[in-house]
Amino acid sequence: MIRYILILLCVLSGNASPAQCPSSGAAWMREIVAVEQSNEPPAQSMQKLQRLLSLHIRCSTARDSIRARILHRLGSAYRATGDVEKAIRYAREAADINSAGTPGAQRSFLTHSLFNLGLYYERLYLLAEANSYFDSCITVGLQFPEKTYIALMAYERKAFCFWEAADYQKSIETADKGILLAREMKDTSFEVSMMLQKAQAQLYLDDVAAAESTMQQPLRFFTSGREISDERLAVICSIYGRLLGKKKSAYAAITYYRKAIALNLRCKNLIQAVRNIIDLGYYIYDRELNNPQRAIACYMQGIELARQAKDAYLLSGLYNNVGALYAGRKAHRKALLYYQKGLAAMPIPFKDTVLQHNPSTDMLKMVGNDYFVYTLLANKAEAMLELYRTEGDASLLHAALGTFRVADKMVDQMRRRQYSEHSKLFWREKIKGMYEMAIETCYQLDRPEMAFFFFERSRAILLNDKLNELGAQKYLAPSDVARERQLRVKLFSLRQQLSILEESTPAYNMLRQQLFATAEELEKYLGTLEEKYPVYYQYKYDTTVYTVGDIRARCLRDNQSLVEYFNSDSLIYTLMINADTITLSKHHFKNYNAVVRELLALCSDKSTLNLQYIRYRQLAGQLHDSLFRPLHIPPGRVIISQDDQFVPFELLLTDPAVSTSFLLKKYVFSYTYSASYLMRYSDESMSLQSSLLGIAPVHYESRLQKPALADADRSLKKIASHFSSATFLIKEAATKRRFFGSLPLYPIVHLYSHADADSLVQEPVIYFRDSTLRLTELQLLGNVQTKMIVLSACNTGTGKNIRGEGIFSLARGFAGAGIPMTVTNLWQIDNKATYQLMELFYKYLNEGMDGDEALNKAKLEFLQQNDRTYELPYFWASCIFIGKAGKLQQEKKTATGKLKYGIAVALAIILGLAIFYRYGKMR
């Protein structure tokens, strides 16, 4: 100790002779370790480390591991005092020294500095930067066996970062990677830590059963009698408390939450204690027990601790929860005061107390936790709307509308920062309520053109993202496009292989590690593309919402009308746009979704529909009177954009007393995922060249257990008579691989086959001669030249319904691959009726009609040609046209034309074989 004091005195005096410097690296380390192991307050440790750093600079010019160690510890000391900016500066300098590869650098210790940098950025809620450092920490740490435990810590924090960013699926995936590594290292303690993170994310995805299963090992660990740190025990208690709360065991949950809070306070982990307090107040006292007094008491305790911890985001979240509590009890003005306090507490230059004011767009870009800010803004806007209903002050409506616009900007930021589609879909469902309130505000203000903005923002955004990405690829070098595709194919191939292995096998774990590595490689590669090509990034994340004028000019032809619906289970908003007018209406419709499901169930079952035709007439009349009659649309062409399930409007009845008063007889209907989807394609690009690719397996390999489609090949050949050039993949040629290779080069593709789908969990699949094509595989198609695909198979328009995104069907999958027009079926279809309808459809397409008109005319002639049995909508209403209709442009049949298409087919097959060289058969 005396030696240390003498050294410091020498430094202070400005003199440091070689004799006064520590004699060796070991001597320097003893001085550093003495500071590291002391129990002094951070400020005192910081002073000693600063003096030691000054001494090292005087004694040595070497930027070596000794200096890096001092800098690293200085960063930790500054972090403990709350000065994160200086902590980052010192940790970075330490990392630079040990990563330089110069003599005296210690690369293994770089792991520590990278981990700390991740922690520091996480503390600032700069989660993307934090994860970048955790990734680097993992890469370096795995190179040194003695540092693997730090790599495991980095996985744990990375999973937590994704959870903080509300990217719950990505949190689960990261935790799974950590679990695999922990098992490989036989580190049960870290395996438990990763499982806790995974369970936490599963709970936030409302997957209680999965979370309970994941929690089994941590609970066994907890009760095993092993020594557990207070920090780990606090995590177990808090997550188990959340699980118990989800299972409606409120009082048991309180016990665990309180224990977690006490443990975190004992460990001086104020931030985690505040998170526990928020959960206890919100999930248990407020939502479960309806005890506002206890909830408020929790929040006030949390506010005091958040101030001590200097965590602006948690403080903001607490103000939000207090506001939500008051809003739930109709005290909307008081709620607004707390929402505004929450916005002012954010670490951005916004301290405005005027309720009508919000942070600017530039301020929002500075936000680290998008979810907190989005929630505050959405809650604030809704409170303004509710206060208007009480007080009748129209200025509140205008303020609410402006706030909803700002909240919508935060939705974009959230979407860009979330990696997994699962998490994006989760949040699409969550935010639909915000768009409903925004549309209601527009309704109250009589602002239908503004309502159109929110209608469009509420639907098919992820489909638009996918199409943006396809369009953005034109800005990339061919080699970059090829590399991205190669990674996507590899990723899908690994997923396919993994799906047929038992989880308990070594091969499963090895393949899973390859899958994680490939997914991470693809993610990083996409990130480099966004940096390398700024225009690509701009196009990929284009969030343009077109105006009503744009829609009229580019989408509505020949007196067409566009009708968009936004519905909840008891309320329907309808927006109608035509050449002259735009109207917004609201209709109360109790149990709307149940009525739609009943109608579709009736129409998709021939026998039931026959027996219960009177009920069909009631439902079809009811939906007509609610959805269509009030719009007073003159007979003609109508584009329908529905919110959730596709209802074929053709089968609605204008008069339930007249069994055949189908809307089909007055209107030509087409359907779209959104108006923005139609705007992607110009009228000029919708002309269909007279070249057809027809696919009909007819027979299927026995293991697929599908009956033959007799006469499908004959029907294709009849259809081909309307084209100047036609290529067939029939019977043995109708393989999945040849389909993938051939499809991109043909403007029109017709597929006769079987398909399976349901509205719950089964992923839609379509059958080829040798195997099945799944919905998720369609992303491998990339850019295609196809303008229209006709899916003459059962249930190709059926799939899981995602609120805010619609039906995830095969038809939507082909739309996501860049095919603008799809003819699809909503339920199981009759072969004879399908062949006849499709042959008539191409007949009228050949006569120069647009696709929607051709299908309408085919259905009308079908009804005329057949007896009354075929009047049942089961036979003809399943088939609908989705997208922007185009005309068939005829070409003369010439030898040159035939040669051209023959060469094209040959090239397509070669291309398909190359793409799938490493892909293998997918069964």
KASULUR-V373017 format. One line per field, one symbol per residue. ss: DSSP state (H for helix, E for strand, C for the rest). phi: phi as a letter, one per 30 degrees, with the letter a starting at -180 (. if undefined). psi: psi as a letter, one per 20 degrees, with the letter a starting at -180 (. if undefined). A space follows every 50 residues. Layout:
ss = ???
phi = ???
psi = ???
//
This chain:
ss = CHHHHHHHHHHHHCCCCHHHCCCCHHHHHHHHHHHHCCCCCHHHHHHHHH HHHHHHHHHCCCCCHHHHHHHHHHHHHHHHCCCHHHHHHHHHHHHHHHHC CCCCCCHHHHHHHHHHHHHHHHHCCCHHHHHHHHHHHHHHHCCCHHHHHH HHHHHHHHHHHHHHCCCHHHHHHHHHHHHHHHHHCCCHHHHHHHHHHHHH HHHHCCCHHHHHHHHHHHHHHHCCCCCCCHHHHHHHHHHHHHHHHHCCCH HHHHHHHHHHHHHHHHCCCHHHHHHHHHHHHHHHHHHHCCCHHHHHHHHH HHHHHHHHHCCHHHHHHHHHHHHHHHHHCCCHHHHHHHHHHHHHHCCCCC CCCCCCCCCCHHHHCCCCCHHHHHHHHHHHHHHHHHHHHHHCCHHHHHHH HHHHHHHHHHHHHHHHHCCCHHHHHHHHHHCHHHHHHHHHHHHHHCCHHH HHHHHHHCCCHHHHHHHHHHHHHHHCCHHHHHHHHHHHHHHHHHHHHHCC CCCCCHHHHHHHHHHHHHHHHHHHHHHHHHHHCHHHHHHHCCCCCCCHHH HHHHCCCCCCEEEEEEECCCEEEEEEECCCCEEEEEEECCCHHHHHHHHH HHHCCHHHHHHCHHHHHHHHHHHHHHHHHHHCCCCEEEEEECCCCCCCHH HCECCCCCCCCEHHHCEEEEECCCHHHHHCCCCHHHCEECEEEEEECCCC CHHHCCCCCCCHHHHHHHHHCCCCEEEEEEHHHCCHHHHHHHHCCCCEEE EECCEECCCCCCCCEEECCCCEEEHHHHHHHCCCCCCEEEEECCCCCCCE EECCCEEECHHHHHHHCCCCEEEEECCCCCHHHHHHHHHHHHHHHHCCCC HHHHHHHHHHHHHHHCCHHHHCHHHHCCEEEEECCCCEECCCCCHHHHHH HHHHHHHHHHHHHHHCCCCCCCC
phi = .deddddddddddibbdedddedaeddedddddedecdcddeddeddddd dddddddddbddccdddddddeddeddddddjcdddedddddddddddcd idejdbdddeedddddeeddddddicdddeddddddededdddbedcddd ddddedddeddddddicddddddddddddddddddhcdddededdddddd dddddicddddddddededdddcdiddbdddddddeddddddddddcicd dddeeddddddddddddicddddddddddddddcddddchcdddddeddd dddddddddhcdddddddddddddddddcicddddddddddddddddbdb bdcdddcbdddddddddccddededddddddddddddeddcidddddddd ddddddedddedddddcccddedddedddddddddddddddddddhcddd eeededddbhddddeddeddddddccdedddddddeddddddeddddddc cddddeddddddddddddddddedddddddddbededdddcdcdcddddd dddcccbhidbcbcbbbcdbbbcbcbbbdcbbbbbbbdbdhedddddddd ddddbedddddcdddeddddddddddcbeddhddelcbccccdbddcdde cdcdbedcdcdddedcbccbbbdaddddddbddddcdcddbbccbadicb eeddhbddcdiddddddddddcbdbbbccbhdddcddddddceeccdbbb bcacbbabcccddebbccecaccceddddddidbcdcbbccdadidccld ccejbjddcdeddddddjcdbbcbccadbdeeddedddddededdddjdd eddddddddddedddcddeddeeedbdddbccjcdbcdcdbddbddddde dddddddddddddddcecdidcc
psi = ggggggghhgghijpnrhhiqqirhhgghhgghhghiqkqqhgghggghg hhggghhhhqipnahghhgggghgghghhhiinhghgggghggghggiih jrpiqnhhihgghgghgggghhhjkmhggghghhghgggghiiohijhhh hghhgghghhghghjkmhhhgggghhghggghhhilnhghggghhggghg hhhijkmgggghghigghhgghjiiqppqhgghggggghhggghghjkmg hhggghghggggghhhjkmhghgggggggggghfgfggilnhghgggghh ghgghhghilohghgghghghgghghhikjmhghghghghggghiqlqlo kpiphiqrqrghghiiphnhggggggggggghhgghhghghjohhhgghg ghhhgghhhhgggghhipgqhghghghhghihhghghghhghghilmhhh hhghghiiqkhhghgghggghhiiiqqhhhgggggghgggghghgghhij qphiqhhghghhghgghgghggghghhhghhhnhhgggghkpkppqrhhg gghihoqlkqqppqqpqaijpppppppahhrpqprpppnplghhgggggh gghjoggghghlhghghgghgghghghggiilpqpbppppoqgdqpoohh iqphohiohklqhhihqoqrqqhrhhghihprhhiipoqmppoppnhfqq qhhilpqqnqjhhghghghhijqhpppqnqdhilrgghghhhghiphppp ooaqqqqrjehpppqqpagiaqpqghihiihbpqiphpponmqqkijqap oopihapnrhghghghijohppprpirpqpgghgggghhhghghhhjjqr ghhghghggghghhirahhjipihhhihpqppaoqrqpoqqqoqhggggg hggggghggggghghjgihrpo.
//
